[in-house]
Amino acid sequence: MSRNIAIIGSGFSALAAACYLAKANNKVTIFEKNECVGGRARQLKKEGFTFDIGPTWYWMPDVFERFFADFGKHPSQYYKLIKLNPAYQVYFGENDSITIEDTLEKICIAFENEEKGSSAKLKKFIAKAQSNYDIAIKDLVYRPGISPLELVTPVTMQKIGQFFSTISKDVRKEFTNVRLIAILEFPVLFLGAKASNTPAFYSFMNYADFGLGTFHPKDGMYSVILAMKSLAEELGVTIKTNQNVEKILVEDKAAQGIVVNGEKIHADIVLSGADYHHTETLLEESNRQYSEKYWEKKIFAPSSLLFYMGFDKKIRNIEHHTLFFDVDFETHAKSIYDTPEWPSDPLFYASFPSKTDSSAAPQGMEAGIFLIPLAPGLTDTTEIREEYFEKIMIRFEKLTQQEVKKNIIFKESFCVNDFIEQYNSYKGNAYGLANTLLQTAFLRPKLKSKKVKGLFFTGQLSVPGPGVPPSLISGKLVAQLIEKEKL
Ligand SMILES: Cc1cc2nc3c(=O)[nH]c(=O)nc-3n(C[C@H](O)[C@H](O)[C@H](O)COP(=O)(O)OP(=O)(O)OC[C@H]3O[C@@H](n4cnc5c(N)ncnc54)[C@H](O)[C@@H]3O)c2cc1C
């Protein structure tokens, strides 16, 4: 049956849902408040430099392939993927780093150099991670999070112990070298939680990292957004930008449409890809499913302080993705999750897309993106941003042994206040709701409203969770639920 579907937002999840819903013959319109599509994955262009302002790591290529295959397409019809080698580099001290290359065999050599006997342990660990990947990413994450029974299968029953141990414990059982431990605990940061708070079953992220590798779409992650926008338009989706949704209209407990820039627009179904908490504020209180207390108690994935910089020279001793783990992660993690405050000595991440992709910077120059993960809801001022800029620049110059500060042509920053102002993000979170044991699958905010008929949600605060691949899956899951809905 063809229905009129209004979608709020144009991030990965909303675009994915729009494609599936249009393919099923619905009349789909996207309303995006910002001037361009993409949500957290938008791009910044300045003085010949191009920066992805959000995601930069393209992991789990199979999920993207599966998405495009649902429409008889392949990612290569829309964008070119480059497998990064090395995948990334991790600094532990001055001129002291480990490089993670593009195959498990090469990574085993790097591990063996650090800790004798570790390569055999790594192979065993990654084999288990691969088996978890096959169960989780090829099957479980494609279930809609309606009932706990979705997770109960003969294979998951064999793995039940892994839901009650943590990544942190499992890694430490096998490895003693602190640097290798830090590298193996890094992938779960994408799930928004600490390794000590993430079930061991989530080691599938380690398979994504070491088994499948890290990719860069030519011209940046935004190429994937543009690909999905093209696909959506090919399927007949109408995309409207500069459309701020102010209210969701409800009558007799059923969604009737939305109010956009003051105008009432009728819809049979309303689907929101905007942050869940914000979407509920577009409803009368009696139609909201989750109270402010509910959100207060949830573990949110971090916010971030980001800098986008144009350098007038090539930067040495860095890779496309470079992590700076030269300070104690536990102390930084405490300031994110336990006692929210600005970290005294932050870990940070830097990306230099122009190392791989000449479209990111003018010739002979470098585009740099720096990210410090932070607790959501922190006070965000220009002075604090500047203080942290100085901190990481001093560290960066010392660790990579070069001067770069004097080569900065410009810098732009993005932090808590921007996440709130630009995306209506709860407390300025960057990556949504963390994936912990108690915030997994059916324990996450639901894709379908329990209170308002015809109202649905998608995105990184809902099922299955944060990250670009899960957002694509979230769009598919919600579209399937909408297709089942009889109106
Ligand atoms: C800095 C950063 C780095 C990241 N790095 C990675 C990475 O390397 N790899 C990875 O896989 N993932 C990464 N992520 C996570 C990934 O980007 C997100 O999980 C994903 O983009 C979220 O998509 P979404 O559809 O849930 O929401 P969003 O992208 O947030 O889309 C929501 C949209 O709704 C719009 N909206 C909000 N309110 C309204 C309203 N009232 N009316 C109309 N429109 C509205 C917003 O403007 C926005 O466009 C990163 C995220 C950030 C922020």
The ligand as an SDF file (V2000), in Angstrom:
LIG
                    3D

 53 58  0  0  0  0  0  0  0  0999 V2000
   32.9670   13.1090   15.2320 C   0  0  0  0  0  0  0  0  0  0  0  0
   32.3750   11.7820   14.8890 C   0  0  0  0  0  0  0  0  0  0  0  0
   33.1860   10.7610   14.4350 C   0  0  0  0  0  0  0  0  0  0  0  0
   32.6310    9.5390   14.0950 C   0  0  0  0  0  0  0  0  0  0  0  0
   33.4560    8.5710   13.5860 N   0  0  0  0  0  0  0  0  0  0  0  0
   32.9090    7.4450   13.0790 C   0  0  0  0  0  0  0  0  0  0  0  0
   33.7020    6.5710   12.2750 C   0  0  0  0  0  0  0  0  0  0  0  0
   34.8700    6.8530   12.0330 O   0  0  0  0  0  0  0  0  0  0  0  0
   33.1040    5.4560   11.7620 N   0  0  0  0  0  0  0  0  0  0  0  0
   31.7890    5.1600   11.9930 C   0  0  0  0  0  0  0  0  0  0  0  0
   31.2900    4.1270   11.5030 O   0  0  0  0  0  0  0  0  0  0  0  0
   31.0130    5.9960   12.7270 N   0  0  0  0  0  0  0  0  0  0  0  0
   31.5350    7.1320   13.2460 C   0  0  0  0  0  0  0  0  0  0  0  0
   30.7530    8.0390   13.8980 N   0  0  0  0  0  0  0  0  0  0  0  0
   29.3470    7.7100   14.1520 C   0  0  0  0  0  0  0  0  0  0  0  0
   28.4740    7.9150   12.9300 C   0  0  0  0  0  0  0  0  0  0  0  0
   28.8320    9.0910   12.2770 O   0  0  0  0  0  0  0  0  0  0  0  0
   27.0280    7.9900   13.3820 C   0  0  0  0  0  0  0  0  0  0  0  0
   26.6920    6.8110   14.0980 O   0  0  0  0  0  0  0  0  0  0  0  0
   26.0290    8.1520   12.2430 C   0  0  0  0  0  0  0  0  0  0  0  0
   26.4570    9.1010   11.3030 O   0  0  0  0  0  0  0  0  0  0  0  0
   24.6920    8.5570   12.8610 C   0  0  0  0  0  0  0  0  0  0  0  0
   23.7200    8.6380   11.8760 O   0  0  0  0  0  0  0  0  0  0  0  0
   22.2080    8.8920   12.2780 P   0  0  0  0  0  0  0  0  0  0  0  0
   21.4040    8.6430   11.0720 O   0  0  0  0  0  0  0  0  0  0  0  0
   21.8370    8.1270   13.5020 O   0  0  0  0  0  0  0  0  0  0  0  0
   22.0980   10.4170   12.7880 O   0  0  0  0  0  0  0  0  0  0  0  0
   22.6230   11.8410   12.3250 P   0  0  0  0  0  0  0  0  0  0  0  0
   23.7330   11.7540   11.3870 O   0  0  0  0  0  0  0  0  0  0  0  0
   22.8290   12.6280   13.5510 O   0  0  0  0  0  0  0  0  0  0  0  0
   21.3610   12.4420   11.5570 O   0  0  0  0  0  0  0  0  0  0  0  0
   20.2940   13.0630   12.2190 C   0  0  0  0  0  0  0  0  0  0  0  0
   19.7980   14.1910   11.3430 C   0  0  0  0  0  0  0  0  0  0  0  0
   18.5850   14.7330   11.8870 O   0  0  0  0  0  0  0  0  0  0  0  0
   18.5980   16.1370   11.6800 C   0  0  0  0  0  0  0  0  0  0  0  0
   17.6550   16.7830   12.5930 N   0  0  0  0  0  0  0  0  0  0  0  0
   17.7450   16.8760   13.9460 C   0  0  0  0  0  0  0  0  0  0  0  0
   16.6770   17.5280   14.4400 N   0  0  0  0  0  0  0  0  0  0  0  0
   15.8910   17.8590   13.3790 C   0  0  0  0  0  0  0  0  0  0  0  0
   14.6620   18.5610   13.2480 C   0  0  0  0  0  0  0  0  0  0  0  0
   13.9970   19.0200   14.3080 N   0  0  0  0  0  0  0  0  0  0  0  0
   14.1580   18.7540   12.0060 N   0  0  0  0  0  0  0  0  0  0  0  0
   14.8050   18.2790   10.9030 C   0  0  0  0  0  0  0  0  0  0  0  0
   15.9700   17.6050   10.9730 N   0  0  0  0  0  0  0  0  0  0  0  0
   16.5180   17.3940   12.2020 C   0  0  0  0  0  0  0  0  0  0  0  0
   20.0410   16.5050   11.9400 C   0  0  0  0  0  0  0  0  0  0  0  0
   20.3610   17.7610   11.3860 O   0  0  0  0  0  0  0  0  0  0  0  0
   20.7750   15.3530   11.2490 C   0  0  0  0  0  0  0  0  0  0  0  0
   20.9970   15.6440    9.8880 O   0  0  0  0  0  0  0  0  0  0  0  0
   31.2510    9.3010   14.2410 C   0  0  0  0  0  0  0  0  0  0  0  0
   30.4280   10.3300   14.6900 C   0  0  0  0  0  0  0  0  0  0  0  0
   30.9740   11.5630   14.9920 C   0  0  0  0  0  0  0  0  0  0  0  0
   30.0730   12.6660   15.4260 C   0  0  0  0  0  0  0  0  0  0  0  0
  1  2  1  0
  2  3  1  0
  2 52  2  0
  3  4  2  0
  4  5  1  0
  4 50  1  0
  5  6  2  0
  6  7  1  0
  6 13  1  0
  7  8  2  0
  7  9  1  0
  9 10  1  0
 10 11  2  0
 10 12  1  0
 12 13  2  0
 13 14  1  0
 14 15  1  0
 14 50  1  0
 15 16  1  0
 16 17  1  0
 16 18  1  0
 18 19  1  0
 18 20  1  0
 20 21  1  0
 20 22  1  0
 22 23  1  0
 23 24  1  0
 24 25  2  0
 24 26  1  0
 24 27  1  0
 27 28  1  0
 28 29  2  0
 28 30  1  0
 28 31  1  0
 31 32  1  0
 32 33  1  0
 33 34  1  0
 33 48  1  0
 34 35  1  0
 35 36  1  0
 35 46  1  0
 36 37  1  0
 36 45  1  0
 37 38  2  0
 38 39  1  0
 39 40  1  0
 39 45  2  0
 40 41  1  0
 40 42  2  0
 42 43  1  0
 43 44  2  0
 44 45  1  0
 46 47  1  0
 46 48  1  0
 48 49  1  0
 50 51  2  0
 51 52  1  0
 52 53  1  0
M  END
$$$$
